[in-house]
Amino acid sequence: MKGKFHGQVRWTYRELMVALFIAFILVPILVEGFLKDLLYDWLGNELYSGTLTGFAMAIIFMTSVYFIALRPFGYSWKCVGVQLFSREYGKWIILWTLIYIVASVLIIVGLDLLAVGVDNQKTESLTMNVTWLTFTIGFISAAVISPIYEEIFYRGFLYKWFRLKWGVSMSLVVSSVIFMLVHIPTYNTLPITFIGGLIFAWAYEKSGSVVPSMIIHGAFNGIAVTLTAFAS
């Protein structure tokens, strides 16, 4: 399977630093902190406030990619992998989705043996009040919104930035570590997030598009939400 990752860009360390500032400081403090608490006080529901917070994050991350990495250089969204991919890669999407599921199950079993849970406030809120409305909200948030903006930001921009400067191996690890760290404080699922980061970046590397990683990411999250809602 030959890699299809190519294309030089004029990004510098300035663009990287601004992106990391947004991911590690601006969003956690203003959105996941202040805004989420404000929404929770207003709605009194972790699922609803978390979903609206995720929507706000999507707007911020997508806007930041546009104004940091694309518009100043005259690049299109294709520069960050928003493009079609070869139909031949379809089988790899299925394979990597299955691998991610199996790896995650093994990690969950290991954490369970260590008496470490994998739930978070959002999933707990979903299981406490399962209706078609709450399920639909949770599903769209996890399987559609999050995969789109996270893959464009963390793979389309960040992974590509590292990839063109440091090569494949280092970029796979560094971008996946960053992806894992931004999911703190859900410490119990960080190993799963790290594995996901590796798979998503590899799919981008080999297909030249972030769409396969969006599909893998969305399918995994969708399955997780469905099982959380109806199998608990």
Backbone torsions as a table, in degrees:
resi	resn	phi	psi	omega
1	MET	NA	103.4	-175.9
2	LYS	-78.1	136.4	179.5
3	GLY	-68.8	149.0	-179.1
4	LYS	-120.4	17.0	-178.2
5	PHE	-80.9	123.1	-178.2
6	HIS	-158.3	173.5	176.4
7	GLY	104.0	120.4	177.3
8	GLN	-89.5	151.6	178.3
9	VAL	-134.3	167.1	-177.8
10	ARG	-101.7	23.1	179.4
11	TRP	-67.4	146.7	178.4
12	THR	-122.4	-175.4	177.9
13	TYR	-66.5	-20.9	178.0
14	ARG	-61.9	-48.1	-180.0
15	GLU	-62.1	-39.0	179.0
16	LEU	-64.4	-46.1	-177.7
17	MET	-63.4	-40.1	178.8
18	VAL	-65.0	-42.4	179.7
19	ALA	-63.2	-42.3	179.2
20	LEU	-68.3	-35.1	175.6
21	PHE	-60.8	-43.9	179.3
22	ILE	-64.1	-44.5	-175.5
23	ALA	-71.5	-36.3	-172.6
24	PHE	-103.6	-17.8	-175.7
25	ILE	-123.5	-59.0	-174.9
26	LEU	-61.3	-54.3	-177.7
27	VAL	-65.8	-47.9	179.5
28	PRO	-59.7	-39.8	-175.9
29	ILE	-79.3	-53.1	-173.6
30	LEU	-80.5	-39.1	-174.7
31	VAL	-94.3	-60.6	-177.8
32	GLU	-70.9	-20.2	177.3
33	GLY	-96.2	-80.5	-174.0
34	PHE	-61.7	-53.7	-175.4
35	LEU	-64.7	-42.7	-178.7
36	LYS	-64.0	-41.3	177.7
37	ASP	-63.8	-39.9	178.7
38	LEU	-63.2	-44.1	179.5
39	LEU	-66.8	-37.2	179.8
40	TYR	-66.9	-40.8	177.5
41	ASP	-62.1	-33.1	-178.6
42	TRP	-79.5	-45.1	-174.2
43	LEU	-94.9	-27.3	-179.1
44	GLY	66.8	24.6	-177.9
45	ASN	-142.8	125.3	-177.3
46	GLU	-66.4	-37.7	-179.3
47	LEU	-65.1	-47.9	-178.2
48	TYR	-65.8	-46.5	-179.1
49	SER	-66.3	-37.8	178.4
50	GLY	-66.6	-37.5	179.5
51	THR	-67.5	-44.5	178.2
52	LEU	-65.7	-35.7	176.3
53	THR	-63.5	-42.4	177.9
54	GLY	-62.4	-37.6	178.0
55	PHE	-65.2	-40.2	177.6
56	ALA	-64.7	-39.4	177.9
57	MET	-63.9	-39.1	179.0
58	ALA	-60.3	-44.0	179.8
59	ILE	-63.2	-44.8	-178.0
60	ILE	-65.3	-46.4	-177.8
61	PHE	-67.4	-42.0	179.5
62	MET	-66.6	-41.4	178.6
63	THR	-65.0	-40.1	-179.3
64	SER	-65.0	-40.5	177.4
65	VAL	-60.7	-43.2	-178.2
66	TYR	-63.7	-47.5	-174.4
67	PHE	-84.2	-17.6	179.4
68	ILE	-96.7	-46.7	-170.1
69	ALA	-105.7	-19.6	-173.8
70	LEU	-110.4	-65.9	-173.0
71	ARG	-56.1	-45.0	-178.4
72	PRO	-60.2	-23.0	-176.6
73	PHE	-109.4	0.5	-179.3
74	GLY	73.3	24.3	-179.5
75	TYR	-88.8	153.6	175.0
76	SER	-95.7	175.2	179.1
77	TRP	-65.3	-18.7	176.7
78	LYS	-62.0	-27.7	179.9
79	CYS	-62.0	-30.1	179.1
80	VAL	-104.8	27.2	170.4
81	GLY	86.3	7.1	178.9
82	VAL	-83.1	85.7	-177.5
83	GLN	-160.0	167.7	178.5
84	LEU	-69.6	159.9	178.3
85	PHE	-129.3	164.6	-178.5
86	SER	-64.4	139.1	177.7
87	ARG	-61.6	-24.4	179.4
88	GLU	-63.6	-22.3	-178.4
89	TYR	-79.9	-6.7	-178.6
90	GLY	-56.1	-40.8	-179.0
91	LYS	-66.1	-30.9	179.1
92	TRP	-72.7	-31.5	175.8
93	ILE	-61.1	-45.3	178.9
94	ILE	-63.4	-45.0	-178.1
95	LEU	-63.1	-47.3	-178.6
96	TRP	-67.9	-31.6	175.6
97	THR	-64.3	-44.6	178.7
98	LEU	-64.7	-42.0	178.9
99	ILE	-61.7	-42.9	179.8
100	TYR	-63.9	-40.9	178.5
101	ILE	-63.2	-47.7	-179.3
102	VAL	-62.7	-45.4	179.8
103	ALA	-61.4	-40.6	-179.9
104	SER	-67.0	-40.2	177.5
105	VAL	-61.0	-44.0	179.2
106	LEU	-62.2	-41.0	178.3
107	ILE	-65.6	-42.6	179.5
108	ILE	-62.7	-41.7	177.6
109	VAL	-61.5	-43.7	178.8
110	GLY	-62.5	-43.0	178.2
111	LEU	-65.5	-35.8	179.0
112	ASP	-65.6	-38.7	177.5
113	LEU	-64.4	-29.0	178.5
114	LEU	-90.6	6.5	179.7
115	ALA	62.4	36.5	176.8
116	VAL	-110.4	119.4	-179.3
117	GLY	-77.2	165.9	179.9
118	VAL	-124.0	11.2	178.4
119	ASP	-81.7	160.3	171.1
120	ASN	-136.1	177.4	-173.9
121	GLN	-60.6	-37.7	-177.2
122	LYS	-67.2	-44.0	-179.7
123	THR	-70.6	-35.9	177.7
124	GLU	-63.1	-40.1	178.4
125	SER	-64.5	-36.6	179.4
126	LEU	-66.7	-43.5	-177.2
127	THR	-72.0	-24.7	-179.0
128	MET	-75.4	-23.3	-176.8
129	ASN	-145.3	72.4	-176.7
130	VAL	-83.8	110.9	171.6
131	THR	-130.2	169.3	177.9
132	TRP	-63.9	-29.2	178.0
133	LEU	-68.7	-50.7	-178.7
134	THR	-65.6	-36.5	178.1
135	PHE	-64.9	-44.2	-179.7
136	THR	-62.6	-42.4	178.8
137	ILE	-62.5	-48.3	179.8
138	GLY	-63.2	-39.7	-178.0
139	PHE	-66.9	-47.5	-179.6
140	ILE	-62.9	-41.1	179.9
141	SER	-61.9	-48.1	-174.2
142	ALA	-82.3	-36.9	-172.1
143	ALA	-97.7	-12.1	-178.4
144	VAL	-122.2	-61.3	-173.7
145	ILE	-65.0	-53.6	-177.8
146	SER	-59.4	-48.0	179.9
147	PRO	-59.8	-35.8	-178.0
148	ILE	-66.1	-56.5	-174.8
149	TYR	-75.0	-32.1	179.3
150	GLU	-69.2	-39.2	179.6
151	GLU	-69.8	-37.6	178.0
152	ILE	-66.7	-43.0	-177.1
153	PHE	-76.1	-53.6	-172.2
154	TYR	-81.7	-30.5	176.5
155	ARG	-101.1	-53.5	-176.8
156	GLY	-58.0	-42.1	179.8
157	PHE	-99.0	-63.4	-173.0
158	LEU	-62.1	-50.2	-179.7
159	TYR	-60.7	-41.4	-179.7
160	LYS	-64.0	-39.5	178.3
161	TRP	-57.9	-52.3	179.8
162	PHE	-65.5	-39.5	-176.3
163	ARG	-59.8	-43.5	-176.7
164	LEU	-76.2	-15.2	-179.8
165	LYS	-107.4	-33.2	-172.3
166	TRP	-117.5	-6.9	-178.6
167	GLY	90.9	176.8	-171.5
168	VAL	-69.4	-56.4	-171.5
169	SER	-57.7	-53.0	-179.1
170	MET	-62.1	-38.5	-177.6
171	SER	-69.3	-36.5	175.7
172	LEU	-58.2	-47.3	-176.9
173	VAL	-70.4	-49.7	-176.0
174	VAL	-63.0	-47.3	-179.2
175	SER	-64.6	-34.4	179.4
176	SER	-72.8	-35.0	175.7
177	VAL	-65.1	-43.5	177.5
178	ILE	-61.0	-45.4	179.4
179	PHE	-60.5	-37.8	178.7
180	MET	-68.8	-45.6	-175.6
181	LEU	-64.8	-34.4	-179.4
182	VAL	-71.2	-10.6	177.6
183	HIS	-92.7	1.5	170.4
184	ILE	-63.0	137.3	20.6
185	PRO	-99.8	21.8	175.8
186	THR	-80.5	66.1	-173.0
187	TYR	-58.4	-34.8	-173.8
188	ASN	-69.9	-18.0	178.8
189	THR	-109.0	8.3	-178.3
190	LEU	-61.1	-38.7	176.5
191	PRO	-60.4	-38.9	178.2
192	ILE	-65.7	-40.9	179.0
193	THR	-63.8	-39.5	179.2
194	PHE	-64.1	-45.9	177.5
195	ILE	-60.3	-42.2	177.6
196	GLY	-59.9	-43.1	178.8
197	GLY	-58.1	-41.2	178.4
198	LEU	-63.8	-45.5	-178.0
199	ILE	-65.8	-44.6	-178.5
200	PHE	-63.9	-43.0	-179.9
201	ALA	-66.3	-38.6	179.2
202	TRP	-65.8	-38.8	177.4
203	ALA	-63.2	-40.2	176.7
204	TYR	-65.1	-43.1	179.6
205	GLU	-58.2	-44.8	-173.1
206	LYS	-84.8	-27.5	-177.3
207	SER	-98.0	-23.3	-176.0
208	GLY	77.3	8.6	-179.0
209	SER	-137.0	147.9	176.6
210	VAL	-86.7	-6.2	-179.4
211	VAL	-62.7	-44.6	176.5
212	PRO	-58.2	-41.4	179.0
213	SER	-67.4	-33.8	174.5
214	MET	-61.7	-42.6	-178.5
215	ILE	-65.9	-46.8	178.7
216	ILE	-61.4	-47.7	179.8
217	HIS	-59.6	-47.1	-178.5
218	GLY	-67.2	-40.7	179.7
219	ALA	-63.9	-43.7	179.7
220	PHE	-63.2	-48.7	179.9
221	ASN	-63.3	-39.1	179.5
222	GLY	-63.2	-43.1	177.7
223	ILE	-63.4	-42.3	-179.6
224	ALA	-62.6	-43.8	179.4
225	VAL	-65.1	-42.1	-179.6
226	THR	-62.2	-46.1	179.2
227	LEU	-65.2	-39.1	179.0
228	THR	-62.7	-41.4	-175.0
229	ALA	-75.7	-39.3	-170.0
230	PHE	-114.7	-8.3	-177.8
231	ALA	-109.9	3.8	-179.1
232	SER	-94.7	NA	NA
